Amino acid sequence: SEIEKISKVCKPDLKIFVGESITGNDVIEQVKSFDWAIGIDGIVLTKADIDEKGGTALSVGYVTKKPILYLGTGQEYNKIIVFDKKKFIKDLGLD
């Protein structure tokens, strides 16, 4: 596939998957495909402010066993936040 060719030619130090939280199960299939093709190292989820229950982050983290690095919660740079596992669990009421 094209992504495999790009990865082989560029030899990136870090391969990060970026996907939208609001696409539900589609993002899970996308991240699985990317991980299978090139072996991702981490995940960034955009539109996380709309995914109030956090189901996408929970599912993507569980399925891939890869770290979620950042969450996009708006359209400005200051709306990109470092993913905090403890805060995420607390916000879900699971602490």
C-alpha angles and dihedrals in degrees: 000000000000094000091054091051092049091049092050093049098042097038093204121207091219131022113203125184115215117196141157117259092212097063092079116196092004092071090051091056091045094052092046090052093049092046091050092047101044109001106247122222101203147352137240117193119200127201089030090148089068094050092074097172094049093227095142094053091047093049097043092049092048096045098046101031085217124129122259103227105182142005123214110218102169146354100280130078092247088060091068106095132187110252109250111198094196093050090046092053091045092050089053089053092241099121 
